[in-house]
Amino acid sequence: MEIRRVQVTGGSSYSIVLPKEWIKSSHIKKNDSLAIHIQSDGNLLITPKITHEQHQKIKEFDMSRISKPTYLHQLLIGAYIAGYTSIKITSPSRMSTAVRNVIRSFTQLAVGPEIIEETETMIILKDLHNLSEMPFDRTIKRMYIIVKGMHEDVMRILKTKDISLVDDVLSRDNDVDRLHWLVSRQYNILLQNTSLAEKMNVTIGIASTYFLISRIIERIGDHVVRIAQNTPTLITNSLDRKIIEKILTASTLSLDIFNNSVNSLFKKDIKASHETFESLIKLETLCEEINTLALQQKGIVAISIGYIIESIRRTGEYAEDISENVINYLVAEEQ
C-alpha cells in the first residue's frame, strides 16, 4: 500500500498523484479520461473504464487437444462461469456429432450463450445475456422457489405414493444448476470489472453473499434429488406408516429452516436468521430417532432411510449456513 498526500491546487481543488506503475500498466496517456466511482463504503474507485460495458473476452478450445466430448462440456461451463463473452471451438477435421451435441446441450443449459457462427470445423458461441436484466436477488429467489417446490413434491411422493413425480423433481435440478452458473458468472465478471456493480445496483459485499448463498441452495437441491431417488424404495417395500410420518415431520422442519433462512435474507432480519439455529437442534434430534428406527428395517430399506435422513439433516445444516452468511452480511452493513 502506498500513502500519498492530498494537495490543494488553485486554492479550491484537491489533487493526488497517481502511481506511475499503475498508469503504465493501464496504458493511460496524457489527456485520457478516468472514471471515479464513489463506493457505498465511502471509498473511491478509479478506473480507465469510462463505461459500464462488459469487457469482451474470447476463449478458444481446440478439439485436437480434448480427448472426450464430456471433458469439453466441463470446459465450456468453466469458461462461462469465468466470464468469457465468446467461446470458439475448433477442430482440425469435421466436427463430430457427439461434440456438436455437447455444445448444443450446453447452450440449452446455460443462460445467455448462443451459437452465432458454425462451419464443419468451427463453432462460435456468444453470450447475449445482459447482466442488468437478471439481478442477483431475482435469481436467488427463483432458485429458492424451484428447490422449495422440489422439496414439497418429494414430501407429496411419500404422502401419496405417486412415484411418477420423481422424474419431475430430478429434471428441475437442471434449472437450479443453470441459475447457479449464472450467479457464479455474474460474480466473477463483477470482480473483474467492479464498475459494473453500480450498473447492477449492488455492492461487491452483497454480490459475494448472493454467490455463497447460490452455491448453498444448489447443494440443497442436490440433496432433494437424493431424497427423491430413494423414496421409491420406501414405497415399494411398504414401510411402516409411523416411520413415514416421522420422516415427513423431519422434512417439514428442514424445509421450514430453509424458508426462514432465505426469507431473513430478503427481509434483512438478523433475529429470524438466529432462530434457525434453535430449529436445527430439534431437527438433528429427530433425525437421530429415525436412524434408530431404520436399524430395525431390511438392508435396502435401512440404507434408503439413511440416505434420506442424512439429506434432510444436511438441508437443515445448509440452511443454517445461509443464516450465518445473512448475519455476517447484515452486521457488516450496519457498520
N, C-alpha and C positions, 0 to 999 in steps of 0.2 A: 504494500500500500504506500502511495506517495502522498505527502502532505504539501499542499500548495496554498499560498496566502491569497486572499481576495484583495484586489487593488481597486482604487477609485480613479476613474478617468473622466475628465471633463466636469468634475465636480458633482455629478449625479449618476454616472453609470458605474456599475460594478463589473469587474472582469477577472478572469482567472486564466492562467496559461495552461494549455492542454499538453499532455505528454507527447514528446516528439515521436517516440516509438509507436504510439497508437495512431498518430497522424500518418506515419509511413505505412503501417500495416493496413490501414483503412483506405489508402490511396487518396487521401484528401489533399487538394491543391488550393492555392490562393484563390479567394473569392467563392469557393464552394460553399454551399449551404448545409447546415446541420440542423437536425430536428431535436428539440428539447421537450421531453415529456415529464410533467410533474406526477410522480407516483403517489399512490394513496398513503404511503408511509412517510411522505414528505421528502423523499429522495428525488434527485433529478436523473433522468435517463437521457444521455446524449448519444445520438446515433446519426450516421450519414444517410440512413434510410428515411427519406422525407415522407414517403407514402407508407400506408399500412399494407401494401400489396405483398402477397407471399412470394418469396424468392423462388425462382424456378430451378428445381434440382432434377437432374436426369440420372437414372440408374440403368446400367446395361447388364444383361445376362447372356452369356454365350453358351448355348446348349451343348457344344462340344466339350465343355468342362463340367457339365451337370449329368451325373450318371442316371438319375431316376426322375421321372415326372413329379413324384411325390416330394422330392427334395426341392424342385422348382416351386412347388406350392408354398413351402415354408419360406423360401427366399422372397417370394412375392409379398407374403404377409409382412416379413421383416422390413422390406423396402417401403411398403405402405405405411407401417407404423412409424418408421424413421422420418417420414415426411417428404419423400420424393414425390414430385408433381408429375413426372413422366417416367415410365418404365419401358425399356426397349429389350425385347427378347429376340435373339438372332440364332440362326442355325446354318452350318456350312452346307447342308443339303436340305431337301424338302422337309419341312417340319412335320413330325408325326401327328397322327390323330390324337394320340394319348396326351401329347404336350398341349395341343390346341384345346382339348377338353379341360385340362387343368387350368389353363389361362381363363377360359370362359367360366369355369366354376368359381374361380377367384373373383371375377368381376361381378358375379351374381351374389357373392357373399359380402364383399367389401362395399362400403358406402362411398361412391364417388368415381372410382376408376372405370373407364370405358375404353373399348378398342376404337382408336381413331384412324389407324392405318394397318393394313395387313397385306402381306405377299406370301409366296410359298416359303420363303426363308426368314421372314421377319414379321413381328407384331409389335405395335407401339400402343401402350396404354397411357391415358392421360386422366388426371384427377379433375373432374368437372364440378366437384363439390365446393361450395362457398362456405368458409369457416363460420361466418357470422349467421348463416341460415340454420345452424344446428347448435345452439348454445349448450354448454356443459350441463346445466341444470335440467334442460329438457331431455337430453339423452339419458341422464341418470334416472329421471322419473320414468322414462319409457322402459329402461332395463328393469327397474323395480316392479313396474306393473306386470311385465312379462313373467318374471320369476315368481312373483306373488301368485299370479294365475296358474303357473305350473304347479306350485306347491298345493294350492287349493284343489286342483284337479287330481293330484296324487291322493289326497285325502278322500276325494269323491270315489276314486277307484276302490279304496279299502271299504268305503261305506256301501257302495252299490255293486261291487264285484264286476264292474264294467272294464274288462281288460283292454277293450278297444281304445280306451283313452291313453294307453301307454305310449303308443307311437306318436300321438299328437303332442304329448308332453316332450318327448325326445326331439321332435322336429323343431320345437320352439327354442331349444337351446342354441341353435344356429343363429337366431336373431339376437340373442344375448351376446354371443361371441362377436358378431359383426359390429354391434354397438360399442362393445369394449374396445375393439380395434380402433374405432373412430375416436373415442376419447383419448386413447393412447397416442394416436396420430396427432390430434389437435394439441395435446400437451407437449409433445416433442417439438412441434412447429413453434409453439409459443416460447419454448426455451431457446430456440434458435433465433427468434425474432420477437423480442419482448414488446416491441411497439404494437404488435398485433393484439396484445391484451386489451389495449384501450379500445380498439375497434369491436372486440367481443364483449366489452364492458365487464371484464373480470381482472382480478389481480393474480399474480403468479402463485400467491399463497392459496387462494381458493381453487385455482386450477389444479394445484398439487393435491389438495384434499379431494376434489372430484375424481382425479385419476386414481388415487388409492381406493376410494370407495367403489369406483367402477370395477376395479380388479377384484375386490371382495365380493361384490354382487355376482360377478361372473363365476366365482368359485362356489357361491351358494347355489347358483344354477346347476353347476356340475353335480353337487350333492343331491339336488332334487332329481336329477336324471338317474343317479344311483339308486335312490329310493324307488323310483318308478320301475326300474329294471328288476327289482327284487320283489315287488308286490305280487306279481302273478304266482310266485311260489307259495305265498301265504294263502292266496285264494284257492288255488287248485288242490292244496293239501288240507282244506277245511280247518284252518287254525281256530282254536278256541276264541269265541267272540269276546271274552273278557280281556284277552291279551290284545286283540284288535282295538278294543276301546281304550286301553292304556296307551297304545301306540298313537291313536288319534289324539288323545289328550296331550301327549308329549309333542306331537306335530303341531297342534294348535298353539301351544305355549311357545314353541320355537318360532312359529310364524308371527305371533304377537310381538316377540322380541325384535324380529326383523322389521315389522311395521313401525314399531315405536322408534327404532334407531334411525330409520330413513326419515320419518316424519320430524324427528328432532332436528335433523339437518335443515330441512326447508323452513321449519318454524324458528330455527336458531334458539332452541330450548335446551340449555345445559342441564336443567333439572330432570327433564324427560330422558336425556341421554344417560344420566347417572342411574335412573331407576332400572335400566336394563340389566345392570349388574346383579341386582337382587333377584330378578326373574331367572337369570341364568343358573343361580344356585338351586332353585326349585326344579329347573329342567334337568340338571345333572343328577339330582337325587332320583327323579322319576325314571331317567334312563337306566340308572343302576338297578332299579326294581325290575324293569322289563328285561334286562340282560340276565338277571337271576331266573326269571320265568323261562327265558329262552333255553336255558340249560336242560330243561325238562322235555324239550321237543326233539323230534327226529333230526338227524345230522344236517340235511339240506335246509330244513325249515329253520333250525337254530342259526345256521350260517346267514340265511337271508335276513332274519330278525336282527342279527348282529350288525350286518351292513346297514340296514335301515335305521336302527337306533344310533349308530355311530354318525350317520349323515344328519340325522335330526339334531343330535348334540352339536355337531360341527356347524350346522346352520346357526344355532344359537350363539356359538362362540364367535363365528364370523360377524354376526350382527353386533355382538359386543365390541368387536374391533371397529365397526362403523361408528359406534357411540364414542369410542376413545378418540377417533380421528375428529369427530364433530366437536368434542370437548376441547381438544388441543387447538383446533382452528378458532373456536369462539373465544377462548381465553386469549389467544394471540390478537384477535380482532379488538378485544376490549382495551388492549394496550394502546 
